[in-house]
């Protein structure tokens, strides 16, 4: 029997699944059968005239079960997008776990785009503003957006090349690092700051410029050196002595970034 006949016929003779109850919600309907229930879209509910038929034959049942998978996939996207924005690629990746065909994936993407729930350009602009406030370099911003699925042409269109802004962001990040990097000599701290800035996508020159603007005092340098000296002495005295012990301690402290003159002073005490 064809689906069109089922939709318009109250006297279906080959009903296999009797409809026991119908429960409607804002944007979907539950059709309760003997030992099953099917989630149906509002569109399909009216399309198949489900409020006016007594049950389903095998064809309509299978059709509704197939459509249910698509509906669940679509509604899962709505839930995700109600919490935060996603790119088209991210939503497509999410839909793959529902094992729906590419045509249905594209249908869902088109619907979400039409409703304004998916907008890669808007996402790109908002994320650039957000990442700028987080002091990310342009290079890192671009890498993140590409990974999130934004096309490179769209990124280039909206990611402004502003060297002054780039330096300001590096300065802000350098200041943050200067406050969080502790228990290092002045030299080691400076090297760590530059290294972190470069690893975050800033050029070496930009990183050095930011470092020069910082005010890093050495008030606790000798105190830190003494602590590291005691630590090294306790570590190496178990295995070395005399000249070998002194050489190991000296190399350890030098590697920590302390100055030779300061190391010699501490070791002579």
C-alpha positions in Angstrom: 0.0 0.0 0.0 1.3 3.5 -0.9 2.0 6.1 1.8 -0.5 8.5 0.1 -3.3 6.0 0.7 -2.3 5.6 4.3 -2.3 9.3 4.9 -5.9 9.7 3.7 -7.5 6.5 4.8 -9.1 5.9 8.2 -10.0 2.3 7.4 -6.5 0.9 6.9 -6.8 -2.9 6.7 -3.1 -3.7 7.0 -2.3 -1.8 10.1 0.7 -3.4 11.7 1.4 -0.7 14.4 -1.6 0.6 16.1 -1.3 4.2 17.4 -2.1 4.2 21.1 -1.4 7.8 22.0 -0.2 11.0 20.5 1.6 13.6 22.6 2.4 17.0 21.1 5.2 19.4 22.0 6.2 22.8 20.7 8.2 21.6 17.7 7.7 17.8 17.6 5.3 15.0 18.3 5.5 11.6 20.0 3.6 8.8 18.4 3.1 5.9 20.9 2.6 2.4 19.5 2.2 -0.9 21.2 5.9 -1.4 22.2 7.5 1.6 20.6 7.3 5.3 20.2 8.4 7.5 17.4 9.5 11.2 17.5 8.0 13.0 14.6 8.5 16.5 13.3 5.5 18.8 13.1 5.8 18.9 9.4 5.6 15.1 9.1 2.8 15.0 11.6 0.6 17.0 9.3 2.1 15.6 6.1 1.1 12.1 7.0 -2.1 13.2 8.7 -1.2 11.2 11.8 -3.9 12.6 14.0 -6.6 11.0 11.8 -5.3 7.5 11.2 -5.5 4.5 13.5 -2.1 3.1 12.8 0.9 2.5 10.6 1.7 -0.1 8.0 5.3 -1.3 7.6 6.1 1.3 4.9 5.0 4.3 6.9 6.6 2.9 10.1 9.9 2.5 8.4 9.7 6.0 6.9 8.9 7.6 10.2 11.7 5.7 11.9 14.2 6.9 9.3 12.9 10.5 9.6 13.2 10.2 13.4 17.0 9.8 13.1 17.1 12.9 11.0 14.9 14.8 13.4 17.0 13.8 16.4 20.2 14.9 14.6 18.6 18.2 13.7 17.3 18.8 17.3 20.7 17.9 18.7 22.2 20.7 16.6 19.6 23.1 17.9 20.6 22.2 21.5 24.2 22.7 20.8 23.6 26.1 19.0 21.4 27.3 21.9 24.4 27.1 24.2 27.1 28.6 22.0 28.0 29.3 18.4 29.6 26.7 16.1 31.0 26.7 12.6 29.5 24.8 9.7 32.4 22.3 9.9 31.9 21.7 13.6 28.2 21.0 13.1 28.9 18.7 10.2 31.4 16.8 12.3 28.7 16.5 15.0 26.2 15.2 12.6 28.5 12.4 11.4 27.9 10.4 14.6 24.2 10.0 13.6 25.1 8.1 10.5 22.8 10.1 8.2 23.5 10.5 4.5 25.3 13.5 3.1 22.1 14.9 1.5 20.4 15.0 4.9 23.5 16.6 6.5 23.3 19.3 3.8 19.6 19.7 4.3 20.1 20.3 8.1 23.0 22.7 7.4 20.9 24.6 4.9 18.0 24.8 7.4 20.2 26.0 10.2 21.8 28.6 8.0 18.5 29.9 6.7 17.3 30.3 10.3 20.4 32.3 11.0 21.7 29.8 13.5 24.8 29.0 11.5 26.9 31.9 10.2 30.6 31.4 9.6 31.3 35.0 8.8 29.6 36.2 12.0 31.4 33.5 13.9 34.8 34.5 12.4 34.3 38.2 13.3 33.2 37.4 16.9 36.0 35.0 17.4 38.6 37.5 16.1 37.4 40.1 18.6 37.4 37.6 21.4 40.9 36.2 20.6 42.3 39.7 20.3 41.0 40.5 23.8 42.8 37.3 25.0 46.0 38.7 23.5 46.4 36.0 20.9 48.8 36.8 18.0 47.3 37.1 14.5 49.2 33.9 13.6 47.5 31.9 16.5 44.1 33.4 15.7 44.4 32.3 12.1 45.5 28.8 13.1 42.6 28.4 15.6 40.0 29.6 13.1 41.2 27.3 10.4 41.1 24.4 12.8 37.6 25.4 13.8 36.6 25.2 10.1 36.6 28.9 8.9 37.8 29.3 5.4 41.2 31.1 5.1 39.8 33.7 2.6 37.1 34.7 5.2 39.8 35.0 7.9 42.0 37.1 5.7 39.1 39.4 5.0 38.4 40.2 8.6 41.7 39.7 10.4 43.3 43.2 10.3 47.0 43.4 10.0 47.8 46.0 12.6 51.4 46.0 13.9 50.6 48.4 16.7 47.8 46.2 17.9 50.0 43.1 17.6 52.6 44.7 19.8 50.0 45.8 22.4 48.7 42.3 22.6 52.3 40.9 23.0 53.0 43.6 25.7 49.8 42.5 27.7 50.8 38.8 27.5 54.4 39.6 28.5 53.2 41.4 31.6 51.0 38.4 32.5 53.9 36.0 32.1 56.2 38.3 34.2 53.7 38.0 37.1 53.3 34.2 36.9 56.8 33.0 36.1 58.5 32.6 39.5 61.4 30.8 41.1 63.7 31.7 38.1 66.7 33.9 37.8 66.2 37.2 36.0 67.9 35.9 32.9 65.9 32.7 32.9 62.7 34.6 33.5 63.4 36.9 30.6 64.2 34.0 28.3 61.0 32.2 29.4 58.9 35.3 28.6 60.4 35.6 25.1 60.1 31.9 24.5 56.4 31.9 25.5 55.6 34.9 23.3 57.3 33.3 20.3 55.5 30.0 20.9 52.3 31.9 20.9 52.9 33.2 17.4 54.6 36.5 18.0 57.8 37.3 16.1 61.1 37.4 18.0 61.4 41.1 17.4 57.9 41.7 18.8 58.7 39.5 21.8 62.0 41.4 22.5 60.2 44.7 22.3 57.7 43.6 24.9 60.5 42.3 27.2 62.3 45.7 27.0 59.1 47.5 28.2 58.9 45.3 31.3 60.2 46.4 34.7 61.7 43.2 36.1 63.7 43.9 39.3 66.2 41.6 40.9 65.3 42.2 44.5 65.0 38.5 45.3 67.8 37.3 42.9 70.3 36.6 45.6 67.7 35.0 47.9 66.6 32.7 45.0 70.2 31.9 44.2 70.9 30.8 47.7 67.9 28.6 47.7 69.0 27.0 44.4 72.5 26.6 45.7 71.3 24.7 48.8 69.1 22.5 46.6 71.9 21.7 44.2 74.4 21.0 47.1 72.0 18.6 48.7 71.4 16.9 45.4 74.9 16.4 44.3 76.8 16.0 47.6 75.3 12.5 47.8 77.4 11.5 44.7 80.2 14.0 44.3 82.7 15.8 46.5 85.4 18.5 46.3 86.1 19.8 42.8 83.5 17.5 41.1 80.8 18.7 43.5 81.7 22.3 43.0 81.7 21.9 39.2 78.2 20.2 39.2 76.7 22.9 41.5 78.3 25.7 39.3 76.9 24.2 36.1 73.5 23.7 37.7 73.3 27.3 38.8 74.6 28.6 35.5 72.0 26.6 33.6 69.4 28.3 35.8 70.4 31.7 34.4 72.4 33.1 37.3 75.4 35.3 36.7 78.9 33.8 37.2 80.0 36.5 39.6 77.0 35.9 41.8 77.4 32.2 41.7 81.1 32.5 42.8 80.1 34.8 45.7 77.5 32.3 47.0 79.8 29.3 46.7 82.7 31.1 48.5 80.6 31.8 51.6 
